[in-house]
């Protein structure tokens, strides 16, 4: 690399002065030579992964020439390789400030700054490592080990974190684990003196003193152990073995049974209770769903019932509009049924009479020319005599036997269907008289005298009238 004058910037020759400005550069050349020598030494150490030696040489190089960009960039790379990301970034930033352009440090910084995830990982690594140091100060070894494992999961090349983890393993006499960590440290930095010192301590504890002769070691809790080598295996066992007494065995068995019962109570029972609770909740949900279904069905039936009631009311109102308030439709319907019964069987006088009884003449209309009145009169002219004779026979028979109530009903119908039947009217009056209904008896006797004058029935009726009216007076 060509040297330049520190005063004017001209290229220096083999002379001890600057050919451009005449400045004395003999001491300057010696300083640059020493700086370059340390840089070359640091570069050689870095090539063989002696990163600690490389850091030492490169720092010396920068002491003699702080503007040595190549040395500063290489120092940043060595720091980055050992997990010292902050120190690496510091060196690259200084290098960038010295030479803003055509500097590979720009690429290094951009590679890290353009990846937010990597920046966050670096930040978390520093925080967790500092937390592990606090745990060590608090003598919380287990927490510190857990925290350091997290640090190494984020940055497995962090030499200081791995060395601290190995030291904690040594403090806990976990020699094999400490040795594994130190081997990884040596694979990253072969010349780290701290790693070598820890490794010597671990190897000394893992190696017997005299071949196969056992080595006694006192642990922290004053329990003596024996370490010896069997072939290629290291055997570690307690120096004194104590046999348990019979009482101790029984106590241990009882303790085991108690622990088993406790586990069953606190682990199995809650699970069974939860299972039973889930079954109960499932049954409740099923019943609730059934109730909801029944409720919906009841509501649907209520709605249908309400609709049916509404339709019934509407139909009833419509029917009343057809029938009228005087019930003429009922009488007309009964008249039609009477005619139908007579046409079906003229001899069935009883059926015709039942339908004609339901007919109210005044409801059929006042005009005798109307069809219902005409039909009624026709039925009376055709079937009336037969009906009258039939009711007269049954009525007279009831009168003769003293059943005046039946006699009154049948004789009234006989006279209704045949107004010319004076005997029916006379015996009707007699039935009223014998039953004690004198008012109706007088009325019927007068009808006999008025409608059938000059007859024997009229004369007898007149005599009864005199008796009844005389007694009333």
VOMITI-291951 format. One record per residue (C-alpha): residue in one letter; chain; x, y, z. Coordinates in Angstrom, 3 decimals, padded with zeros to 6 digits. Layout:
['A', 'A', [X, Y, Z]]
...
end
This chain:
['X', 'A', [000.000, 000.000, 000.000]]
['X', 'A', [001.490, 003.351, -001.093]]
['X', 'A', [002.138, 005.845, 001.720]]
['X', 'A', [001.081, 009.463, 001.337]]
['X', 'A', [002.429, 012.568, 003.045]]
['X', 'A', [000.530, 013.516, 006.160]]
['X', 'A', [001.129, 017.196, 005.344]]
['X', 'A', [000.409, 017.630, 001.634]]
['X', 'A', [-001.014, 014.257, 000.567]]
['X', 'A', [001.633, 013.509, -002.060]]
['X', 'A', [002.910, 009.977, -002.583]]
['X', 'A', [006.072, 009.351, -000.544]]
['X', 'A', [009.250, 007.999, -002.088]]
['X', 'A', [012.119, 006.057, -000.557]]
['X', 'A', [013.534, 009.282, 000.888]]
['X', 'A', [012.964, 010.388, 004.475]]
['X', 'A', [011.388, 013.630, 003.324]]
['X', 'A', [008.405, 014.508, 001.194]]
['X', 'A', [009.322, 015.400, -002.339]]
['X', 'A', [006.280, 017.607, -002.546]]
['X', 'A', [006.512, 019.784, 000.554]]
['X', 'A', [009.870, 018.772, 002.044]]
['X', 'A', [008.431, 017.615, 005.388]]
['X', 'A', [010.410, 015.085, 007.459]]
['X', 'A', [008.526, 011.764, 007.179]]
['X', 'A', [011.065, 009.381, 008.679]]
['X', 'A', [009.178, 008.885, 011.960]]
['X', 'A', [005.864, 008.874, 010.111]]
['X', 'A', [007.069, 006.022, 007.914]]
['X', 'A', [008.072, 004.014, 011.010]]
['X', 'A', [004.642, 004.534, 012.583]]
['X', 'A', [002.845, 003.478, 009.389]]
['X', 'A', [005.123, 000.452, 009.100]]
['X', 'A', [004.328, -000.670, 012.661]]
['X', 'A', [000.590, -000.118, 012.073]]
['X', 'A', [000.641, -002.160, 008.883]]
['X', 'A', [002.587, -004.905, 010.620]]
['X', 'A', [-000.046, -005.198, 013.365]]
['X', 'A', [-002.761, -005.237, 010.672]]
['X', 'A', [-001.052, -008.107, 008.856]]
['X', 'A', [-000.638, -009.980, 012.125]]
['X', 'A', [-004.341, -009.479, 012.955]]
['X', 'A', [-005.315, -010.664, 009.484]]
['X', 'A', [-003.256, -013.844, 009.909]]
['X', 'A', [-004.847, -014.512, 013.315]]
['X', 'A', [-008.335, -014.028, 011.870]]
['X', 'A', [-007.620, -016.524, 009.087]]
['X', 'A', [-006.864, -019.280, 011.632]]
['X', 'A', [-009.829, -018.205, 013.858]]
['X', 'A', [-007.586, -016.812, 016.582]]
['X', 'A', [-010.090, -014.038, 017.014]]
['X', 'A', [-008.795, -012.848, 020.394]]
['X', 'A', [-005.300, -012.466, 018.940]]
['X', 'A', [-006.758, -010.697, 015.918]]
['X', 'A', [-008.580, -008.206, 018.179]]
['X', 'A', [-005.376, -007.479, 020.110]]
['X', 'A', [-003.299, -006.906, 016.952]]
['X', 'A', [-005.939, -004.797, 015.200]]
['X', 'A', [-006.386, -002.580, 018.244]]
['X', 'A', [-002.629, -001.990, 018.311]]
['X', 'A', [-002.769, -001.226, 014.607]]
['X', 'A', [-005.446, 001.428, 015.155]]
['X', 'A', [-003.459, 002.965, 018.018]]
['X', 'A', [-000.690, 003.765, 015.548]]
['X', 'A', [-003.002, 004.692, 012.660]]
['X', 'A', [-006.629, 005.391, 013.496]]
['X', 'A', [-007.370, 006.087, 009.816]]
['X', 'A', [-006.508, 002.531, 008.751]]
['X', 'A', [-009.904, 001.728, 007.196]]
['X', 'A', [-009.061, -001.888, 006.346]]
['X', 'A', [-007.965, -002.627, 009.924]]
['X', 'A', [-011.080, -000.998, 011.391]]
['X', 'A', [-013.426, -002.891, 009.046]]
['X', 'A', [-011.641, -006.166, 009.838]]
['X', 'A', [-011.905, -005.462, 013.572]]
['X', 'A', [-015.654, -004.956, 013.136]]
['X', 'A', [-015.933, -008.321, 011.375]]
['X', 'A', [-014.009, -010.050, 014.181]]
['X', 'A', [-016.273, -008.477, 016.796]]
['X', 'A', [-019.356, -009.545, 014.826]]
['X', 'A', [-018.051, -013.122, 014.599]]
['X', 'A', [-017.615, -013.316, 018.386]]
['X', 'A', [-021.147, -012.021, 018.964]]
['X', 'A', [-020.090, -008.486, 019.949]]
['X', 'A', [-022.517, -006.839, 017.523]]
['X', 'A', [-022.535, -003.426, 019.229]]
['X', 'A', [-018.735, -003.163, 019.114]]
['X', 'A', [-018.776, -004.217, 015.454]]
['X', 'A', [-021.349, -001.550, 014.562]]
['X', 'A', [-019.280, 001.081, 016.384]]
['X', 'A', [-016.157, 000.264, 014.339]]
['X', 'A', [-018.072, 000.311, 011.057]]
['X', 'A', [-019.729, 003.646, 011.851]]
['X', 'A', [-016.315, 005.204, 012.609]]
['X', 'A', [-014.965, 003.746, 009.376]]
['X', 'A', [-017.901, 005.183, 007.441]]
['X', 'A', [-017.304, 008.639, 008.916]]
['X', 'A', [-013.617, 008.540, 007.961]]
['X', 'A', [-014.314, 007.370, 004.397]]
['X', 'A', [-017.959, 007.919, 003.392]]
['X', 'A', [-017.544, 006.566, -000.142]]
['X', 'A', [-016.055, 003.389, -001.559]]
['X', 'A', [-016.085, 001.784, 001.870]]
['X', 'A', [-017.259, -001.790, 002.436]]
['X', 'A', [-018.420, -000.761, 005.917]]
['X', 'A', [-021.418, 000.847, 004.189]]
['X', 'A', [-022.486, -002.581, 002.946]]
['X', 'A', [-022.059, -004.116, 006.406]]
['X', 'A', [-024.208, -001.433, 008.044]]
['X', 'A', [-026.872, -001.614, 005.360]]
['X', 'A', [-027.027, -005.402, 005.693]]
['X', 'A', [-027.915, -005.090, 009.381]]
['X', 'A', [-030.032, -001.932, 009.335]]
['X', 'A', [-032.185, -003.119, 006.425]]
['X', 'A', [-033.320, -006.157, 008.432]]
['X', 'A', [-035.571, -005.045, 011.344]]
['X', 'A', [-035.870, -008.619, 012.593]]
['X', 'A', [-032.099, -008.894, 012.991]]
['X', 'A', [-031.961, -005.559, 014.814]]
['X', 'A', [-034.678, -006.730, 017.189]]
['X', 'A', [-032.778, -009.983, 017.779]]
['X', 'A', [-029.616, -008.031, 018.602]]
['X', 'A', [-031.548, -005.849, 021.024]]
['X', 'A', [-033.142, -008.851, 022.756]]
['X', 'A', [-029.748, -010.557, 023.019]]
['X', 'A', [-028.229, -007.594, 024.845]]
['X', 'A', [-031.196, -007.268, 027.217]]
['X', 'A', [-031.231, -010.951, 028.114]]
['X', 'A', [-027.453, -011.043, 028.651]]
['X', 'A', [-027.659, -008.059, 031.012]]
['X', 'A', [-030.518, -009.762, 032.852]]
['X', 'A', [-028.391, -012.894, 033.227]]
['X', 'A', [-025.627, -010.772, 034.783]]
['X', 'A', [-028.152, -009.395, 037.282]]
['X', 'A', [-029.236, -012.931, 038.172]]
['X', 'A', [-025.594, -013.825, 038.775]]
['X', 'A', [-025.205, -010.852, 041.122]]
['X', 'A', [-028.323, -012.046, 042.963]]
['X', 'A', [-026.826, -015.571, 043.191]]
['X', 'A', [-029.774, -016.943, 041.163]]
['X', 'A', [-027.715, -019.455, 039.224]]
['X', 'A', [-030.602, -021.413, 037.734]]
['X', 'A', [-032.329, -018.296, 036.398]]
['X', 'A', [-029.054, -017.036, 034.970]]
['X', 'A', [-028.490, -020.356, 033.162]]
['X', 'A', [-031.994, -020.246, 031.661]]
['X', 'A', [-031.474, -016.657, 030.522]]
['X', 'A', [-028.087, -017.436, 028.954]]
['X', 'A', [-029.574, -020.362, 027.048]]
['X', 'A', [-032.117, -017.951, 025.574]]
['X', 'A', [-029.281, -015.589, 024.627]]
['X', 'A', [-027.410, -018.369, 022.834]]
['X', 'A', [-030.571, -019.443, 021.022]]
['X', 'A', [-030.660, -015.925, 019.537]]
['X', 'A', [-026.889, -015.599, 018.919]]
['X', 'A', [-024.995, -018.866, 019.220]]
['X', 'A', [-021.611, -017.188, 018.525]]
['X', 'A', [-021.797, -014.865, 021.537]]
['X', 'A', [-018.493, -015.899, 023.187]]
['X', 'A', [-018.948, -013.988, 026.443]]
['X', 'A', [-022.431, -015.489, 027.044]]
['X', 'A', [-021.167, -019.005, 026.363]]
['X', 'A', [-018.157, -018.512, 028.662]]
['X', 'A', [-020.424, -017.218, 031.436]]
['X', 'A', [-022.705, -020.240, 030.991]]
['X', 'A', [-019.699, -022.575, 031.239]]
['X', 'A', [-018.556, -020.753, 034.380]]
['X', 'A', [-021.991, -021.239, 035.968]]
['X', 'A', [-021.846, -024.941, 035.094]]
['X', 'A', [-018.416, -025.136, 036.730]]
['X', 'A', [-019.778, -023.424, 039.822]]
['X', 'A', [-022.574, -026.019, 039.930]]
['X', 'A', [-020.022, -028.823, 039.302]]
['X', 'A', [-021.716, -029.794, 036.067]]
['X', 'A', [-018.400, -030.532, 034.456]]
['X', 'A', [-019.549, -032.287, 031.306]]
['X', 'A', [-021.944, -029.499, 030.356]]
['X', 'A', [-019.273, -026.895, 031.056]]
['X', 'A', [-016.839, -028.794, 028.848]]
['X', 'A', [-019.368, -028.909, 025.996]]
['X', 'A', [-019.806, -025.135, 026.135]]
['X', 'A', [-016.060, -024.515, 026.229]]
['X', 'A', [-015.531, -026.754, 023.197]]
['X', 'A', [-018.021, -024.618, 021.271]]
['X', 'A', [-016.211, -021.477, 022.442]]
['X', 'A', [-012.915, -022.896, 021.189]]
['X', 'A', [-014.471, -023.701, 017.802]]
['X', 'A', [-015.397, -020.022, 017.423]]
['X', 'A', [-012.233, -018.472, 018.904]]
['X', 'A', [-009.253, -020.815, 019.157]]
['X', 'A', [-006.969, -018.371, 020.961]]
['X', 'A', [-009.265, -017.094, 023.706]]
['X', 'A', [-007.279, -017.285, 026.949]]
['X', 'A', [-010.397, -017.231, 029.151]]
['X', 'A', [-011.735, -020.304, 027.364]]
['X', 'A', [-008.400, -022.059, 027.755]]
['X', 'A', [-008.229, -021.324, 031.485]]
['X', 'A', [-011.764, -022.630, 032.095]]
['X', 'A', [-010.996, -025.682, 029.978]]
['X', 'A', [-007.937, -026.526, 032.089]]
['X', 'A', [-010.047, -026.424, 035.257]]
['X', 'A', [-012.711, -028.672, 033.773]]
['X', 'A', [-010.213, -031.160, 032.350]]
['X', 'A', [-008.483, -031.345, 035.698]]
['X', 'A', [-011.736, -032.241, 037.423]]
['X', 'A', [-012.666, -034.821, 034.801]]
['X', 'A', [-009.246, -036.519, 034.630]]
['X', 'A', [-008.098, -038.995, 037.366]]
['X', 'A', [-004.875, -038.179, 039.220]]
['X', 'A', [-002.915, -041.432, 038.730]]
['X', 'A', [-004.224, -043.541, 035.875]]
['X', 'A', [-006.963, -045.798, 037.208]]
['X', 'A', [-006.459, -044.677, 040.810]]
['X', 'A', [-009.612, -043.184, 042.188]]
['X', 'A', [-009.696, -039.471, 043.023]]
['X', 'A', [-011.726, -038.258, 045.980]]
['X', 'A', [-013.521, -034.947, 045.593]]
['X', 'A', [-015.381, -032.912, 048.177]]
['X', 'A', [-018.542, -031.370, 046.842]]
['X', 'A', [-020.167, -028.208, 048.136]]
['X', 'A', [-022.558, -030.081, 050.391]]
['X', 'A', [-019.605, -032.023, 051.950]]
['X', 'A', [-020.638, -035.263, 050.286]]
['X', 'A', [-017.510, -037.188, 049.334]]
['X', 'A', [-017.510, -038.815, 045.900]]
['X', 'A', [-015.030, -041.129, 044.172]]
['X', 'A', [-013.986, -040.592, 040.551]]
['X', 'A', [-012.013, -043.228, 038.630]]
['X', 'A', [-011.494, -044.350, 035.054]]
['X', 'A', [-012.741, -047.698, 033.736]]
['X', 'A', [-011.386, -048.171, 030.230]]
['X', 'A', [-012.513, -045.090, 028.333]]
['X', 'A', [-015.312, -044.268, 030.794]]
['X', 'A', [-015.163, -041.884, 033.769]]
['X', 'A', [-017.012, -043.368, 036.759]]
['X', 'A', [-018.346, -041.080, 039.511]]
['X', 'A', [-019.950, -042.580, 042.609]]
['X', 'A', [-020.449, -041.709, 046.300]]
['X', 'A', [-017.553, -042.720, 048.520]]
['X', 'A', [-019.844, -044.035, 051.271]]
['X', 'A', [-023.049, -045.934, 050.657]]
['X', 'A', [-025.590, -046.213, 053.388]]
['X', 'A', [-028.040, -049.059, 053.435]]
['X', 'A', [-031.568, -048.241, 054.398]]
['X', 'A', [-033.028, -049.926, 057.458]]
['X', 'A', [-036.271, -051.915, 057.426]]
['X', 'A', [-038.135, -049.080, 059.122]]
['X', 'A', [-036.878, -046.653, 056.490]]
['X', 'A', [-038.129, -048.921, 053.712]]
['X', 'A', [-041.571, -049.132, 055.322]]
['X', 'A', [-041.683, -045.368, 055.763]]
['X', 'A', [-040.687, -044.868, 052.134]]
['X', 'A', [-043.404, -047.274, 050.989]]
['X', 'A', [-046.012, -045.498, 053.104]]
['X', 'A', [-044.844, -042.154, 051.762]]
['X', 'A', [-045.124, -043.473, 048.202]]
['X', 'A', [-048.666, -044.729, 048.852]]
['X', 'A', [-049.662, -041.362, 050.312]]
['X', 'A', [-048.196, -039.549, 047.337]]
['X', 'A', [-050.057, -041.890, 044.974]]
['X', 'A', [-053.357, -041.283, 046.770]]
['X', 'A', [-052.755, -037.540, 046.713]]
['X', 'A', [-052.007, -037.645, 042.989]]
['X', 'A', [-055.170, -039.644, 042.366]]
['X', 'A', [-057.209, -037.204, 044.441]]
['X', 'A', [-055.824, -034.019, 042.912]]
['X', 'A', [-055.418, -035.257, 039.321]]
['X', 'A', [-057.911, -038.051, 038.633]]
['X', 'A', [-060.844, -036.847, 040.750]]
['X', 'A', [-061.039, -033.347, 039.204]]
['X', 'A', [-061.047, -034.935, 035.760]]
['X', 'A', [-063.911, -037.256, 036.714]]
['X', 'A', [-065.818, -034.397, 038.335]]
['X', 'A', [-065.365, -032.315, 035.197]]
['X', 'A', [-066.563, -035.246, 033.070]]
['X', 'A', [-069.672, -035.679, 035.227]]
['X', 'A', [-070.324, -031.942, 035.080]]
['X', 'A', [-070.035, -032.003, 031.290]]
['X', 'A', [-072.514, -034.913, 031.093]]
['X', 'A', [-074.924, -033.044, 033.367]]
['X', 'A', [-074.613, -029.894, 031.272]]
['X', 'A', [-075.215, -031.938, 028.113]]
['X', 'A', [-078.408, -033.388, 029.621]]
['X', 'A', [-079.544, -029.915, 030.651]]
['X', 'A', [-078.922, -028.653, 027.123]]
['X', 'A', [-080.908, -031.589, 025.694]]
['X', 'A', [-083.864, -030.962, 028.028]]
['X', 'A', [-083.688, -027.248, 027.293]]
['X', 'A', [-083.757, -027.917, 023.559]]
['X', 'A', [-086.747, -030.238, 024.005]]
['X', 'A', [-088.541, -027.603, 026.088]]
['X', 'A', [-087.815, -025.001, 023.448]]
['X', 'A', [-089.217, -027.353, 020.804]]
['X', 'A', [-092.360, -028.036, 022.869]]
['X', 'A', [-092.779, -024.339, 023.578]]
['X', 'A', [-092.519, -023.550, 019.885]]
['X', 'A', [-095.039, -026.307, 019.127]]
['X', 'A', [-097.453, -024.957, 021.771]]
['X', 'A', [-097.098, -021.453, 020.393]]
['X', 'A', [-097.819, -022.797, 016.911]]
['X', 'A', [-100.927, -024.622, 018.168]]
['X', 'A', [-102.080, -021.479, 019.967]]
['X', 'A', [-101.641, -019.534, 016.765]]
['X', 'A', [-103.619, -022.148, 014.825]]
['X', 'A', [-106.348, -022.122, 017.503]]
['X', 'A', [-106.572, -018.350, 017.365]]
['X', 'A', [-106.786, -018.489, 013.573]]
['X', 'A', [-109.522, -021.148, 013.786]]
['X', 'A', [-111.461, -019.063, 016.295]]
['X', 'A', [-111.211, -016.050, 014.041]]
['X', 'A', [-112.394, -018.065, 011.051]]
['X', 'A', [-115.243, -019.544, 013.123]]
['X', 'A', [-116.342, -016.087, 014.235]]
['X', 'A', [-116.245, -014.827, 010.671]]
['X', 'A', [-118.233, -017.833, 009.413]]
['X', 'A', [-120.731, -017.459, 012.239]]
['X', 'A', [-121.203, -013.800, 011.396]]
['X', 'A', [-121.604, -014.728, 007.745]]
['X', 'A', [-124.138, -017.425, 008.673]]
['X', 'A', [-126.090, -014.963, 010.791]]
['X', 'A', [-126.158, -012.593, 007.861]]
['X', 'A', [-127.693, -015.385, 005.797]]
['X', 'A', [-130.128, -016.536, 008.486]]
['X', 'A', [-131.138, -013.162, 009.875]]
['X', 'A', [-131.824, -012.512, 013.500]]
['X', 'A', [-135.312, -014.080, 013.302]]
['X', 'A', [-133.966, -017.566, 012.468]]
['X', 'A', [-135.913, -017.895, 009.229]]
['X', 'A', [-133.182, -020.058, 007.726]]
['X', 'A', [-133.685, -022.677, 010.447]]
['X', 'A', [-137.403, -022.902, 009.754]]
['X', 'A', [-136.826, -023.063, 006.009]]
['X', 'A', [-134.258, -025.828, 006.467]]
['X', 'A', [-136.652, -027.804, 008.704]]
['X', 'A', [-139.402, -027.374, 006.100]]
['X', 'A', [-137.105, -028.752, 003.376]]
['X', 'A', [-136.184, -031.722, 005.577]]
['X', 'A', [-139.874, -032.440, 006.233]]
['X', 'A', [-140.606, -032.432, 002.510]]
['X', 'A', [-137.616, -034.674, 001.855]]
['X', 'A', [-138.720, -037.129, 004.578]]
['X', 'A', [-142.276, -037.286, 003.154]]
['X', 'A', [-141.021, -037.881, -000.374]]
['X', 'A', [-138.664, -040.583, 000.854]]
['X', 'A', [-141.329, -042.463, 002.855]]
['X', 'A', [-144.922, -041.135, 002.944]]
['X', 'A', [-145.792, -043.725, 005.596]]
['X', 'A', [-143.117, -042.445, 008.012]]
['X', 'A', [-145.395, -039.866, 009.560]]
['X', 'A', [-143.232, -039.596, 012.673]]
['X', 'A', [-140.180, -038.349, 010.713]]
['X', 'A', [-142.267, -035.803, 008.816]]
['X', 'A', [-143.821, -034.625, 012.054]]
['X', 'A', [-140.426, -034.143, 013.741]]
['X', 'A', [-139.291, -031.805, 010.969]]
['X', 'A', [-142.592, -029.946, 010.743]]
['X', 'A', [-142.490, -029.364, 014.512]]
['X', 'A', [-139.303, -027.353, 014.017]]
['X', 'A', [-141.018, -025.097, 011.480]]
['X', 'A', [-142.295, -021.799, 012.805]]
['X', 'A', [-144.851, -020.508, 010.359]]
['X', 'A', [-144.363, -016.882, 011.402]]
['X', 'A', [-140.658, -017.136, 010.444]]
['X', 'A', [-141.439, -018.274, 006.897]]
['X', 'A', [-142.875, -014.923, 005.921]]
['X', 'A', [-146.190, -013.132, 005.940]]
['X', 'A', [-147.077, -013.470, 002.266]]
['X', 'A', [-148.970, -016.701, 001.613]]
['X', 'A', [-147.774, -016.648, -001.969]]
['X', 'A', [-144.137, -017.084, -000.953]]
['X', 'A', [-142.537, -020.445, -001.727]]
['X', 'A', [-141.902, -021.533, 001.928]]
['X', 'A', [-145.504, -020.823, 002.977]]
['X', 'A', [-146.821, -022.516, -000.126]]
['X', 'A', [-144.663, -025.598, 000.517]]
['X', 'A', [-145.753, -025.708, 004.141]]
['X', 'A', [-149.434, -025.542, 003.221]]
['X', 'A', [-148.926, -028.220, 000.579]]
['X', 'A', [-147.285, -030.553, 003.124]]
['X', 'A', [-150.106, -029.915, 005.558]]
['X', 'A', [-152.733, -030.654, 002.899]]
['X', 'A', [-150.995, -033.855, 001.868]]
['X', 'A', [-149.535, -035.177, 005.091]]
['X', 'A', [-151.544, -033.162, 007.601]]
['X', 'A', [-154.529, -035.534, 007.916]]
['X', 'A', [-152.273, -038.524, 008.414]]
['X', 'A', [-150.165, -036.651, 010.937]]
['X', 'A', [-153.255, -035.402, 012.724]]
['X', 'A', [-154.800, -038.873, 012.884]]
['X', 'A', [-151.541, -040.401, 014.128]]
['X', 'A', [-151.115, -037.811, 016.880]]
['X', 'A', [-154.833, -038.034, 017.733]]
['X', 'A', [-154.620, -041.779, 018.226]]
['X', 'A', [-151.571, -041.573, 020.497]]
['X', 'A', [-153.000, -038.555, 022.309]]
['X', 'A', [-156.395, -040.131, 022.943]]
['X', 'A', [-154.715, -043.313, 024.163]]
['X', 'A', [-152.610, -041.269, 026.589]]
['X', 'A', [-155.741, -039.367, 027.709]]
['X', 'A', [-157.592, -042.606, 028.342]]
['X', 'A', [-154.701, -043.945, 030.418]]
['X', 'A', [-154.484, -040.723, 032.451]]
['X', 'A', [-151.107, -039.556, 030.985]]
['X', 'A', [-152.315, -036.015, 030.449]]
['X', 'A', [-148.885, -034.530, 029.729]]
['X', 'A', [-148.322, -036.778, 026.691]]
['X', 'A', [-151.969, -036.365, 025.733]]
['X', 'A', [-151.650, -032.565, 025.713]]
['X', 'A', [-148.523, -032.718, 023.490]]
['X', 'A', [-149.939, -035.176, 020.945]]
['X', 'A', [-153.474, -033.717, 020.820]]
['X', 'A', [-152.029, -030.218, 020.312]]
['X', 'A', [-150.142, -031.506, 017.262]]
['X', 'A', [-153.210, -033.365, 016.010]]
['X', 'A', [-155.247, -030.141, 016.107]]
['X', 'A', [-152.330, -028.184, 014.592]]
['X', 'A', [-152.114, -030.463, 011.568]]
['X', 'A', [-155.908, -030.802, 011.186]]
['X', 'A', [-157.875, -027.807, 012.523]]
['X', 'A', [-161.124, -029.567, 011.493]]
['X', 'A', [-160.564, -032.328, 014.037]]
['X', 'A', [-162.951, -031.206, 016.786]]
['X', 'A', [-162.429, -034.349, 018.849]]
['X', 'A', [-158.707, -033.575, 019.138]]
['X', 'A', [-159.523, -030.055, 020.367]]
['X', 'A', [-162.175, -031.324, 022.827]]
['X', 'A', [-159.946, -033.979, 024.397]]
['X', 'A', [-157.117, -031.444, 024.533]]
['X', 'A', [-159.397, -029.226, 026.646]]
['X', 'A', [-160.287, -032.232, 028.786]]
['X', 'A', [-156.602, -033.083, 029.268]]
['X', 'A', [-155.879, -029.527, 030.437]]
['X', 'A', [-158.902, -029.693, 032.770]]
['X', 'A', [-157.915, -033.015, 034.330]]
['X', 'A', [-154.269, -031.917, 034.667]]
['X', 'A', [-155.392, -028.871, 036.665]]
['X', 'A', [-154.506, -026.253, 034.036]]
['X', 'A', [-157.897, -024.509, 034.133]]
['X', 'A', [-156.762, -021.445, 032.184]]
['X', 'A', [-155.789, -023.476, 029.124]]
['X', 'A', [-158.830, -025.705, 029.623]]
['X', 'A', [-161.201, -022.682, 029.483]]
['X', 'A', [-159.356, -021.433, 026.376]]
['X', 'A', [-159.710, -024.782, 024.626]]
['X', 'A', [-163.416, -025.208, 025.659]]
['X', 'A', [-164.219, -021.811, 024.179]]
['X', 'A', [-162.483, -022.789, 020.943]]
['X', 'A', [-164.639, -025.906, 020.774]]
['X', 'A', [-167.860, -023.890, 021.259]]
['X', 'A', [-166.714, -021.268, 018.749]]
['X', 'A', [-165.358, -023.510, 016.007]]
['X', 'A', [-167.738, -026.464, 016.366]]
['X', 'A', [-171.147, -025.020, 017.390]]
['X', 'A', [-174.284, -027.129, 017.441]]
['X', 'A', [-172.329, -030.266, 018.230]]
['X', 'A', [-172.357, -032.550, 021.211]]
['X', 'A', [-168.741, -031.549, 021.941]]
['X', 'A', [-169.779, -027.880, 021.989]]
['X', 'A', [-172.613, -028.587, 024.437]]
['X', 'A', [-170.353, -030.514, 026.779]]
['X', 'A', [-167.704, -027.804, 026.506]]
['X', 'A', [-170.265, -025.154, 027.413]]
['X', 'A', [-171.182, -027.136, 030.516]]
['X', 'A', [-167.544, -027.397, 031.568]]
['X', 'A', [-167.115, -023.680, 030.918]]
['X', 'A', [-169.959, -022.875, 033.285]]
['X', 'A', [-168.436, -025.044, 035.955]]
['X', 'A', [-164.963, -023.595, 035.534]]
['X', 'A', [-165.957, -019.987, 035.190]]
['X', 'A', [-168.466, -020.325, 038.007]]
['X', 'A', [-165.812, -021.763, 040.317]]
['X', 'A', [-163.366, -019.041, 039.301]]
['X', 'A', [-165.835, -016.393, 040.070]]
end
